[in-house]
Amino acid sequence: NNLKTVKNYTLDKILNKRIEILRRSNKKLRKLLQ
């Protein structure tokens, strides 16, 4: 059960990082388009 939690936590961190990167590039794109 503990292993499962750690795995989920890691996945969560990775996903959050990707979302953060996506948001940043999205902002840059919007600036470019304006």
PDBQT receptor file of N, H, CA, C and O in Angstrom, charges set to zero:
ATOM      1  N   ASN A   1       0.840  -1.202   0.000  1.00  0.00    +0.000 N 
ATOM      2  CA  ASN A   1       0.000   0.000   0.000  1.00  0.00    +0.000 C 
ATOM      3  C   ASN A   1       0.873   1.249   0.000  1.00  0.00    +0.000 C 
ATOM      4  O   ASN A   1       0.575   2.234  -0.677  1.00  0.00    +0.000 OA
ATOM      5  N   ASN A   2       1.947   1.191   0.766  1.00  0.00    +0.000 N 
ATOM      6  H   ASN A   2       2.189   0.391   1.316  1.00  0.00    +0.000 HD
ATOM      7  CA  ASN A   2       2.856   2.331   0.830  1.00  0.00    +0.000 C 
ATOM      8  C   ASN A   2       3.500   2.591  -0.524  1.00  0.00    +0.000 C 
ATOM      9  O   ASN A   2       3.650   3.736  -0.949  1.00  0.00    +0.000 OA
ATOM     10  N   LEU A   3       3.877   1.508  -1.189  1.00  0.00    +0.000 N 
ATOM     11  H   LEU A   3       3.756   0.577  -0.843  1.00  0.00    +0.000 HD
ATOM     12  CA  LEU A   3       4.496   1.649  -2.509  1.00  0.00    +0.000 C 
ATOM     13  C   LEU A   3       3.544   2.348  -3.475  1.00  0.00    +0.000 C 
ATOM     14  O   LEU A   3       3.950   3.212  -4.252  1.00  0.00    +0.000 OA
ATOM     15  N   LYS A   4       2.302   1.968  -3.413  1.00  0.00    +0.000 N 
ATOM     16  H   LYS A   4       1.972   1.267  -2.782  1.00  0.00    +0.000 HD
ATOM     17  CA  LYS A   4       1.297   2.559  -4.300  1.00  0.00    +0.000 C 
ATOM     18  C   LYS A   4       1.225   4.075  -4.083  1.00  0.00    +0.000 C 
ATOM     19  O   LYS A   4       1.157   4.853  -5.035  1.00  0.00    +0.000 OA
ATOM     20  N   THR A   5       1.241   4.467  -2.823  1.00  0.00    +0.000 N 
ATOM     21  H   THR A   5       1.296   3.835  -2.050  1.00  0.00    +0.000 HD
ATOM     22  CA  THR A   5       1.162   5.889  -2.499  1.00  0.00    +0.000 C 
ATOM     23  C   THR A   5       2.360   6.637  -3.063  1.00  0.00    +0.000 C 
ATOM     24  O   THR A   5       2.219   7.706  -3.656  1.00  0.00    +0.000 OA
ATOM     25  N   VAL A   6       3.525   6.067  -2.872  1.00  0.00    +0.000 N 
ATOM     26  H   VAL A   6       3.640   5.199  -2.390  1.00  0.00    +0.000 HD
ATOM     27  CA  VAL A   6       4.748   6.712  -3.376  1.00  0.00    +0.000 C 
ATOM     28  C   VAL A   6       4.688   6.850  -4.885  1.00  0.00    +0.000 C 
ATOM     29  O   VAL A   6       5.055   7.888  -5.437  1.00  0.00    +0.000 OA
ATOM     30  N   LYS A   7       4.227   5.809  -5.545  1.00  0.00    +0.000 N 
ATOM     31  H   LYS A   7       3.929   4.966  -5.096  1.00  0.00    +0.000 HD
ATOM     32  CA  LYS A   7       4.122   5.836  -7.003  1.00  0.00    +0.000 C 
ATOM     33  C   LYS A   7       3.169   6.951  -7.438  1.00  0.00    +0.000 C 
ATOM     34  O   LYS A   7       3.478   7.734  -8.336  1.00  0.00    +0.000 OA
ATOM     35  N   ASN A   8       2.019   7.008  -6.793  1.00  0.00    +0.000 N 
ATOM     36  H   ASN A   8       1.768   6.372  -6.063  1.00  0.00    +0.000 HD
ATOM     37  CA  ASN A   8       1.040   8.045  -7.132  1.00  0.00    +0.000 C 
ATOM     38  C   ASN A   8       1.609   9.430  -6.893  1.00  0.00    +0.000 C 
ATOM     39  O   ASN A   8       1.392  10.346  -7.687  1.00  0.00    +0.000 OA
ATOM     40  N   TYR A   9       2.339   9.579  -5.798  1.00  0.00    +0.000 N 
ATOM     41  H   TYR A   9       2.515   8.835  -5.154  1.00  0.00    +0.000 HD
ATOM     42  CA  TYR A   9       2.931  10.867  -5.461  1.00  0.00    +0.000 C 
ATOM     43  C   TYR A   9       3.915  11.292  -6.543  1.00  0.00    +0.000 C 
ATOM     44  O   TYR A   9       3.926  12.446  -6.972  1.00  0.00    +0.000 OA
ATOM     45  N   THR A  10       4.729  10.356  -6.971  1.00  0.00    +0.000 N 
ATOM     46  H   THR A  10       4.721   9.419  -6.623  1.00  0.00    +0.000 HD
ATOM     47  CA  THR A  10       5.721  10.643  -8.013  1.00  0.00    +0.000 C 
ATOM     48  C   THR A  10       5.028  11.037  -9.315  1.00  0.00    +0.000 C 
ATOM     49  O   THR A  10       5.397  12.020  -9.956  1.00  0.00    +0.000 OA
ATOM     50  N   LEU A  11       4.029  10.261  -9.690  1.00  0.00    +0.000 N 
ATOM     51  H   LEU A  11       3.730   9.462  -9.168  1.00  0.00    +0.000 HD
ATOM     52  CA  LEU A  11       3.280  10.564 -10.911  1.00  0.00    +0.000 C 
ATOM     53  C   LEU A  11       2.666  11.955 -10.822  1.00  0.00    +0.000 C 
ATOM     54  O   LEU A  11       2.672  12.716 -11.789  1.00  0.00    +0.000 OA
ATOM     55  N   ASP A  12       2.145  12.267  -9.660  1.00  0.00    +0.000 N 
ATOM     56  H   ASP A  12       2.140  11.649  -8.875  1.00  0.00    +0.000 HD
ATOM     57  CA  ASP A  12       1.527  13.558  -9.441  1.00  0.00    +0.000 C 
ATOM     58  C   ASP A  12       2.532  14.684  -9.667  1.00  0.00    +0.000 C 
ATOM     59  O   ASP A  12       2.232  15.686 -10.317  1.00  0.00    +0.000 OA
ATOM     60  N   LYS A  13       3.727  14.498  -9.117  1.00  0.00    +0.000 N 
ATOM     61  H   LYS A  13       3.971  13.685  -8.589  1.00  0.00    +0.000 HD
ATOM     62  CA  LYS A  13       4.762  15.523  -9.268  1.00  0.00    +0.000 C 
ATOM     63  C   LYS A  13       5.131  15.713 -10.727  1.00  0.00    +0.000 C 
ATOM     64  O   LYS A  13       5.267  16.839 -11.206  1.00  0.00    +0.000 OA
ATOM     65  N   ILE A  14       5.290  14.605 -11.425  1.00  0.00    +0.000 N 
ATOM     66  H   ILE A  14       5.179  13.690 -11.036  1.00  0.00    +0.000 HD
ATOM     67  CA  ILE A  14       5.650  14.675 -12.852  1.00  0.00    +0.000 C 
ATOM     68  C   ILE A  14       4.551  15.399 -13.628  1.00  0.00    +0.000 C 
ATOM     69  O   ILE A  14       4.826  16.274 -14.449  1.00  0.00    +0.000 OA
ATOM     70  N   LEU A  15       3.316  15.022 -13.357  1.00  0.00    +0.000 N 
ATOM     71  H   LEU A  15       3.093  14.311 -12.690  1.00  0.00    +0.000 HD
ATOM     72  CA  LEU A  15       2.188  15.647 -14.057  1.00  0.00    +0.000 C 
ATOM     73  C   LEU A  15       2.146  17.150 -13.782  1.00  0.00    +0.000 C 
ATOM     74  O   LEU A  15       1.934  17.952 -14.692  1.00  0.00    +0.000 OA
ATOM     75  N   ASN A  16       2.347  17.515 -12.530  1.00  0.00    +0.000 N 
ATOM     76  H   ASN A  16       2.519  16.864 -11.791  1.00  0.00    +0.000 HD
ATOM     77  CA  ASN A  16       2.318  18.929 -12.174  1.00  0.00    +0.000 C 
ATOM     78  C   ASN A  16       3.393  19.701 -12.918  1.00  0.00    +0.000 C 
ATOM     79  O   ASN A  16       3.169  20.820 -13.380  1.00  0.00    +0.000 OA
ATOM     80  N   LYS A  17       4.560  19.087 -13.025  1.00  0.00    +0.000 N 
ATOM     81  H   LYS A  17       4.742  18.178 -12.650  1.00  0.00    +0.000 HD
ATOM     82  CA  LYS A  17       5.654  19.744 -13.737  1.00  0.00    +0.000 C 
ATOM     83  C   LYS A  17       5.283  19.954 -15.199  1.00  0.00    +0.000 C 
ATOM     84  O   LYS A  17       5.512  21.026 -15.760  1.00  0.00    +0.000 OA
ATOM     85  N   ARG A  18       4.716  18.934 -15.804  1.00  0.00    +0.000 N 
ATOM     86  H   ARG A  18       4.531  18.063 -15.348  1.00  0.00    +0.000 HD
ATOM     87  CA  ARG A  18       4.329  19.038 -17.223  1.00  0.00    +0.000 C 
ATOM     88  C   ARG A  18       3.282  20.121 -17.414  1.00  0.00    +0.000 C 
ATOM     89  O   ARG A  18       3.359  20.911 -18.354  1.00  0.00    +0.000 OA
ATOM     90  N   ILE A  19       2.308  20.154 -16.521  1.00  0.00    +0.000 N 
ATOM     91  H   ILE A  19       2.246  19.512 -15.757  1.00  0.00    +0.000 HD
ATOM     92  CA  ILE A  19       1.247  21.161 -16.618  1.00  0.00    +0.000 C 
ATOM     93  C   ILE A  19       1.859  22.553 -16.498  1.00  0.00    +0.000 C 
ATOM     94  O   ILE A  19       1.485  23.475 -17.223  1.00  0.00    +0.000 OA
ATOM     95  N   GLU A  20       2.804  22.690 -15.573  1.00  0.00    +0.000 N 
ATOM     96  H   GLU A  20       3.109  21.941 -14.984  1.00  0.00    +0.000 HD
ATOM     97  CA  GLU A  20       3.460  23.980 -15.376  1.00  0.00    +0.000 C 
ATOM     98  C   GLU A  20       4.168  24.422 -16.647  1.00  0.00    +0.000 C 
ATOM     99  O   GLU A  20       4.065  25.574 -17.068  1.00  0.00    +0.000 OA
ATOM    100  N   ILE A  21       4.883  23.491 -17.246  1.00  0.00    +0.000 N 
ATOM    101  H   ILE A  21       4.967  22.555 -16.904  1.00  0.00    +0.000 HD
ATOM    102  CA  ILE A  21       5.604  23.785 -18.495  1.00  0.00    +0.000 C 
ATOM    103  C   ILE A  21       4.610  24.181 -19.588  1.00  0.00    +0.000 C 
ATOM    104  O   ILE A  21       4.830  25.142 -20.325  1.00  0.00    +0.000 OA
ATOM    105  N   LEU A  22       3.524  23.430 -19.678  1.00  0.00    +0.000 N 
ATOM    106  H   LEU A  22       3.346  22.649 -19.079  1.00  0.00    +0.000 HD
ATOM    107  CA  LEU A  22       2.507  23.725 -20.689  1.00  0.00    +0.000 C 
ATOM    108  C   LEU A  22       1.931  25.122 -20.493  1.00  0.00    +0.000 C 
ATOM    109  O   LEU A  22       1.728  25.864 -21.454  1.00  0.00    +0.000 OA
ATOM    110  N   ARG A  23       1.671  25.468 -19.239  1.00  0.00    +0.000 N 
ATOM    111  H   ARG A  23       1.836  24.866 -18.458  1.00  0.00    +0.000 HD
ATOM    112  CA  ARG A  23       1.099  26.784 -18.965  1.00  0.00    +0.000 C 
ATOM    113  C   ARG A  23       2.059  27.879 -19.394  1.00  0.00    +0.000 C 
ATOM    114  O   ARG A  23       1.656  28.878 -19.990  1.00  0.00    +0.000 OA
ATOM    115  N   ARG A  24       3.330  27.681 -19.085  1.00  0.00    +0.000 N 
ATOM    116  H   ARG A  24       3.658  26.870 -18.601  1.00  0.00    +0.000 HD
ATOM    117  CA  ARG A  24       4.322  28.702 -19.445  1.00  0.00    +0.000 C 
ATOM    118  C   ARG A  24       4.394  28.890 -20.951  1.00  0.00    +0.000 C 
ATOM    119  O   ARG A  24       4.362  30.016 -21.448  1.00  0.00    +0.000 OA
ATOM    120  N   SER A  25       4.491  27.790 -21.667  1.00  0.00    +0.000 N 
ATOM    121  H   SER A  25       4.518  26.876 -21.263  1.00  0.00    +0.000 HD
ATOM    122  CA  SER A  25       4.598  27.897 -23.129  1.00  0.00    +0.000 C 
ATOM    123  C   SER A  25       3.307  28.489 -23.694  1.00  0.00    +0.000 C 
ATOM    124  O   SER A  25       3.318  29.186 -24.709  1.00  0.00    +0.000 OA
ATOM    125  N   ASN A  26       2.207  28.201 -23.022  1.00  0.00    +0.000 N 
ATOM    126  H   ASN A  26       2.198  27.636 -22.197  1.00  0.00    +0.000 HD
ATOM    127  CA  ASN A  26       0.921  28.742 -23.454  1.00  0.00    +0.000 C 
ATOM    128  C   ASN A  26       0.919  30.261 -23.326  1.00  0.00    +0.000 C 
ATOM    129  O   ASN A  26       0.438  30.967 -24.212  1.00  0.00    +0.000 OA
ATOM    130  N   LYS A  27       1.459  30.755 -22.218  1.00  0.00    +0.000 N 
ATOM    131  H   LYS A  27       1.849  30.181 -21.498  1.00  0.00    +0.000 HD
ATOM    132  CA  LYS A  27       1.526  32.202 -22.012  1.00  0.00    +0.000 C 
ATOM    133  C   LYS A  27       2.391  32.840 -23.088  1.00  0.00    +0.000 C 
ATOM    134  O   LYS A  27       2.039  33.872 -23.658  1.00  0.00    +0.000 OA
ATOM    135  N   LYS A  28       3.511  32.219 -23.352  1.00  0.00    +0.000 N 
ATOM    136  H   LYS A  28       3.798  31.380 -22.889  1.00  0.00    +0.000 HD
ATOM    137  CA  LYS A  28       4.416  32.745 -24.382  1.00  0.00    +0.000 C 
ATOM    138  C   LYS A  28       3.703  32.791 -25.723  1.00  0.00    +0.000 C 
ATOM    139  O   LYS A  28       3.814  33.775 -26.454  1.00  0.00    +0.000 OA
ATOM    140  N   LEU A  29       2.976  31.741 -26.045  1.00  0.00    +0.000 N 
ATOM    141  H   LEU A  29       2.886  30.942 -25.451  1.00  0.00    +0.000 HD
ATOM    142  CA  LEU A  29       2.252  31.680 -27.317  1.00  0.00    +0.000 C 
ATOM    143  C   LEU A  29       1.220  32.802 -27.399  1.00  0.00    +0.000 C 
ATOM    144  O   LEU A  29       1.079  33.444 -28.439  1.00  0.00    +0.000 OA
ATOM    145  N   ARG A  30       0.515  33.032 -26.323  1.00  0.00    +0.000 N 
ATOM    146  H   ARG A  30       0.630  32.510 -25.478  1.00  0.00    +0.000 HD
ATOM    147  CA  ARG A  30      -0.503  34.080 -26.328  1.00  0.00    +0.000 C 
ATOM    148  C   ARG A  30       0.138  35.435 -26.568  1.00  0.00    +0.000 C 
ATOM    149  O   ARG A  30      -0.391  36.254 -27.320  1.00  0.00    +0.000 OA
ATOM    150  N   LYS A  31       1.261  35.669 -25.938  1.00  0.00    +0.000 N 
ATOM    151  H   LYS A  31       1.690  35.004 -25.327  1.00  0.00    +0.000 HD
ATOM    152  CA  LYS A  31       1.962  36.950 -26.132  1.00  0.00    +0.000 C 
ATOM    153  C   LYS A  31       2.352  37.106 -27.592  1.00  0.00    +0.000 C 
ATOM    154  O   LYS A  31       2.225  38.182 -28.176  1.00  0.00    +0.000 OA
ATOM    155  N   LEU A  32       2.828  36.014 -28.166  1.00  0.00    +0.000 N 
ATOM    156  H   LEU A  32       2.931  35.140 -27.691  1.00  0.00    +0.000 HD
ATOM    157  CA  LEU A  32       3.250  36.058 -29.568  1.00  0.00    +0.000 C 
ATOM    158  C   LEU A  32       2.060  36.343 -30.480  1.00  0.00    +0.000 C 
ATOM    159  O   LEU A  32       2.182  37.069 -31.466  1.00  0.00    +0.000 OA
ATOM    160  N   LEU A  33       0.921  35.773 -30.144  1.00  0.00    +0.000 N 
ATOM    161  H   LEU A  33       0.821  35.183 -29.342  1.00  0.00    +0.000 HD
ATOM    162  CA  LEU A  33      -0.262  35.914 -30.992  1.00  0.00    +0.000 C 
ATOM    163  C   LEU A  33      -0.914  37.289 -30.880  1.00  0.00    +0.000 C 
ATOM    164  O   LEU A  33      -1.589  37.735 -31.808  1.00  0.00    +0.000 OA
ATOM    165  N   GLN A  34      -0.718  37.947 -29.772  1.00  0.00    +0.000 N 
ATOM    166  H   GLN A  34      -0.170  37.585 -29.019  1.00  0.00    +0.000 HD
ATOM    167  CA  GLN A  34      -1.366  39.245 -29.561  1.00  0.00    +0.000 C 
ATOM    168  C   GLN A  34      -0.819  40.331 -30.455  1.00  0.00    +0.000 C 
ATOM    169  O   GLN A  34      -1.272  41.474 -30.386  1.00  0.00    +0.000 OA
TER     170      GLN A  34
